[in-house]
Amino acid sequence: MGNTKRDSGDQSQLERFRDLARELEADESEEAFEATVKKIVQAPKPEKTDEE
């Protein structure tokens, strides 16, 4: 509860997350988020097959 000190395991996970975000060129801006959402929304729906 309310621990502000993190274990070394948590810190390394945080660093791995940050490294991956940098590698993927993640962007925290609202404009980038909105642009990504629009791409997803505008994507064509996959055609259904008889198996579904």
Phi and psi in radians as a Rosetta constraint file:
Dihedral C 1 N 2 CA 2 C 2 CIRCULARHARMONIC 1.138 0.35
Dihedral N 2 CA 2 C 2 N 3 CIRCULARHARMONIC 0.332 0.35
Dihedral C 2 N 3 CA 3 C 3 CIRCULARHARMONIC -1.200 0.35
Dihedral N 3 CA 3 C 3 N 4 CIRCULARHARMONIC 2.163 0.35
Dihedral C 3 N 4 CA 4 C 4 CIRCULARHARMONIC -1.635 0.35
Dihedral N 4 CA 4 C 4 N 5 CIRCULARHARMONIC -0.321 0.35
Dihedral C 4 N 5 CA 5 C 5 CIRCULARHARMONIC -1.501 0.35
Dihedral N 5 CA 5 C 5 N 6 CIRCULARHARMONIC 2.312 0.35
Dihedral C 5 N 6 CA 6 C 6 CIRCULARHARMONIC -1.819 0.35
Dihedral N 6 CA 6 C 6 N 7 CIRCULARHARMONIC 2.590 0.35
Dihedral C 6 N 7 CA 7 C 7 CIRCULARHARMONIC -1.305 0.35
Dihedral N 7 CA 7 C 7 N 8 CIRCULARHARMONIC 2.896 0.35
Dihedral C 7 N 8 CA 8 C 8 CIRCULARHARMONIC -1.109 0.35
Dihedral N 8 CA 8 C 8 N 9 CIRCULARHARMONIC -0.526 0.35
Dihedral C 8 N 9 CA 9 C 9 CIRCULARHARMONIC -1.114 0.35
Dihedral N 9 CA 9 C 9 N 10 CIRCULARHARMONIC -0.743 0.35
Dihedral C 9 N 10 CA 10 C 10 CIRCULARHARMONIC -1.142 0.35
Dihedral N 10 CA 10 C 10 N 11 CIRCULARHARMONIC -0.708 0.35
Dihedral C 10 N 11 CA 11 C 11 CIRCULARHARMONIC -1.130 0.35
Dihedral N 11 CA 11 C 11 N 12 CIRCULARHARMONIC -0.748 0.35
Dihedral C 11 N 12 CA 12 C 12 CIRCULARHARMONIC -1.163 0.35
Dihedral N 12 CA 12 C 12 N 13 CIRCULARHARMONIC -0.606 0.35
Dihedral C 12 N 13 CA 13 C 13 CIRCULARHARMONIC -1.148 0.35
Dihedral N 13 CA 13 C 13 N 14 CIRCULARHARMONIC -0.724 0.35
Dihedral C 13 N 14 CA 14 C 14 CIRCULARHARMONIC -1.077 0.35
Dihedral N 14 CA 14 C 14 N 15 CIRCULARHARMONIC -0.767 0.35
Dihedral C 14 N 15 CA 15 C 15 CIRCULARHARMONIC -1.125 0.35
Dihedral N 15 CA 15 C 15 N 16 CIRCULARHARMONIC -0.696 0.35
Dihedral C 15 N 16 CA 16 C 16 CIRCULARHARMONIC -1.105 0.35
Dihedral N 16 CA 16 C 16 N 17 CIRCULARHARMONIC -0.706 0.35
Dihedral C 16 N 17 CA 17 C 17 CIRCULARHARMONIC -1.078 0.35
Dihedral N 17 CA 17 C 17 N 18 CIRCULARHARMONIC -0.799 0.35
Dihedral C 17 N 18 CA 18 C 18 CIRCULARHARMONIC -1.116 0.35
Dihedral N 18 CA 18 C 18 N 19 CIRCULARHARMONIC -0.732 0.35
Dihedral C 18 N 19 CA 19 C 19 CIRCULARHARMONIC -1.078 0.35
Dihedral N 19 CA 19 C 19 N 20 CIRCULARHARMONIC -0.757 0.35
Dihedral C 19 N 20 CA 20 C 20 CIRCULARHARMONIC -1.142 0.35
Dihedral N 20 CA 20 C 20 N 21 CIRCULARHARMONIC -0.715 0.35
Dihedral C 20 N 21 CA 21 C 21 CIRCULARHARMONIC -1.070 0.35
Dihedral N 21 CA 21 C 21 N 22 CIRCULARHARMONIC -0.719 0.35
Dihedral C 21 N 22 CA 22 C 22 CIRCULARHARMONIC -1.138 0.35
Dihedral N 22 CA 22 C 22 N 23 CIRCULARHARMONIC -0.738 0.35
Dihedral C 22 N 23 CA 23 C 23 CIRCULARHARMONIC -1.077 0.35
Dihedral N 23 CA 23 C 23 N 24 CIRCULARHARMONIC -0.663 0.35
Dihedral C 23 N 24 CA 24 C 24 CIRCULARHARMONIC -1.487 0.35
Dihedral N 24 CA 24 C 24 N 25 CIRCULARHARMONIC 0.043 0.35
Dihedral C 24 N 25 CA 25 C 25 CIRCULARHARMONIC 0.976 0.35
Dihedral N 25 CA 25 C 25 N 26 CIRCULARHARMONIC 0.806 0.35
Dihedral C 25 N 26 CA 26 C 26 CIRCULARHARMONIC -1.131 0.35
Dihedral N 26 CA 26 C 26 N 27 CIRCULARHARMONIC 2.580 0.35
Dihedral C 26 N 27 CA 27 C 27 CIRCULARHARMONIC -2.295 0.35
Dihedral N 27 CA 27 C 27 N 28 CIRCULARHARMONIC 2.295 0.35
Dihedral C 27 N 28 CA 28 C 28 CIRCULARHARMONIC -1.590 0.35
Dihedral N 28 CA 28 C 28 N 29 CIRCULARHARMONIC -0.011 0.35
Dihedral C 28 N 29 CA 29 C 29 CIRCULARHARMONIC -1.270 0.35
Dihedral N 29 CA 29 C 29 N 30 CIRCULARHARMONIC 2.603 0.35
Dihedral C 29 N 30 CA 30 C 30 CIRCULARHARMONIC -1.141 0.35
Dihedral N 30 CA 30 C 30 N 31 CIRCULARHARMONIC -0.611 0.35
Dihedral C 30 N 31 CA 31 C 31 CIRCULARHARMONIC -1.114 0.35
Dihedral N 31 CA 31 C 31 N 32 CIRCULARHARMONIC -0.739 0.35
Dihedral C 31 N 32 CA 32 C 32 CIRCULARHARMONIC -1.139 0.35
Dihedral N 32 CA 32 C 32 N 33 CIRCULARHARMONIC -0.692 0.35
Dihedral C 32 N 33 CA 33 C 33 CIRCULARHARMONIC -1.078 0.35
Dihedral N 33 CA 33 C 33 N 34 CIRCULARHARMONIC -0.846 0.35
Dihedral C 33 N 34 CA 34 C 34 CIRCULARHARMONIC -1.073 0.35
Dihedral N 34 CA 34 C 34 N 35 CIRCULARHARMONIC -0.695 0.35
Dihedral C 34 N 35 CA 35 C 35 CIRCULARHARMONIC -1.119 0.35
Dihedral N 35 CA 35 C 35 N 36 CIRCULARHARMONIC -0.699 0.35
Dihedral C 35 N 36 CA 36 C 36 CIRCULARHARMONIC -1.162 0.35
Dihedral N 36 CA 36 C 36 N 37 CIRCULARHARMONIC -0.735 0.35
Dihedral C 36 N 37 CA 37 C 37 CIRCULARHARMONIC -1.076 0.35
Dihedral N 37 CA 37 C 37 N 38 CIRCULARHARMONIC -0.733 0.35
Dihedral C 37 N 38 CA 38 C 38 CIRCULARHARMONIC -1.084 0.35
Dihedral N 38 CA 38 C 38 N 39 CIRCULARHARMONIC -0.670 0.35
Dihedral C 38 N 39 CA 39 C 39 CIRCULARHARMONIC -1.078 0.35
Dihedral N 39 CA 39 C 39 N 40 CIRCULARHARMONIC -0.729 0.35
Dihedral C 39 N 40 CA 40 C 40 CIRCULARHARMONIC -1.188 0.35
Dihedral N 40 CA 40 C 40 N 41 CIRCULARHARMONIC -0.780 0.35
Dihedral C 40 N 41 CA 41 C 41 CIRCULARHARMONIC -1.115 0.35
Dihedral N 41 CA 41 C 41 N 42 CIRCULARHARMONIC -0.679 0.35
Dihedral C 41 N 42 CA 42 C 42 CIRCULARHARMONIC -1.466 0.35
Dihedral N 42 CA 42 C 42 N 43 CIRCULARHARMONIC -0.100 0.35
Dihedral C 42 N 43 CA 43 C 43 CIRCULARHARMONIC -1.134 0.35
Dihedral N 43 CA 43 C 43 N 44 CIRCULARHARMONIC 2.434 0.35
Dihedral C 43 N 44 CA 44 C 44 CIRCULARHARMONIC -1.180 0.35
Dihedral N 44 CA 44 C 44 N 45 CIRCULARHARMONIC 2.513 0.35
Dihedral C 44 N 45 CA 45 C 45 CIRCULARHARMONIC -1.286 0.35
Dihedral N 45 CA 45 C 45 N 46 CIRCULARHARMONIC 2.439 0.35
Dihedral C 45 N 46 CA 46 C 46 CIRCULARHARMONIC -1.172 0.35
Dihedral N 46 CA 46 C 46 N 47 CIRCULARHARMONIC 2.541 0.35
Dihedral C 46 N 47 CA 47 C 47 CIRCULARHARMONIC -1.255 0.35
Dihedral N 47 CA 47 C 47 N 48 CIRCULARHARMONIC 2.426 0.35
Dihedral C 47 N 48 CA 48 C 48 CIRCULARHARMONIC -1.406 0.35
Dihedral N 48 CA 48 C 48 N 49 CIRCULARHARMONIC 2.539 0.35
Dihedral C 48 N 49 CA 49 C 49 CIRCULARHARMONIC -1.847 0.35
Dihedral N 49 CA 49 C 49 N 50 CIRCULARHARMONIC 2.989 0.35
Dihedral C 49 N 50 CA 50 C 50 CIRCULARHARMONIC -1.157 0.35
Dihedral N 50 CA 50 C 50 N 51 CIRCULARHARMONIC -0.393 0.35
Dihedral C 50 N 51 CA 51 C 51 CIRCULARHARMONIC -1.296 0.35
Dihedral N 51 CA 51 C 51 N 52 CIRCULARHARMONIC -0.358 0.35
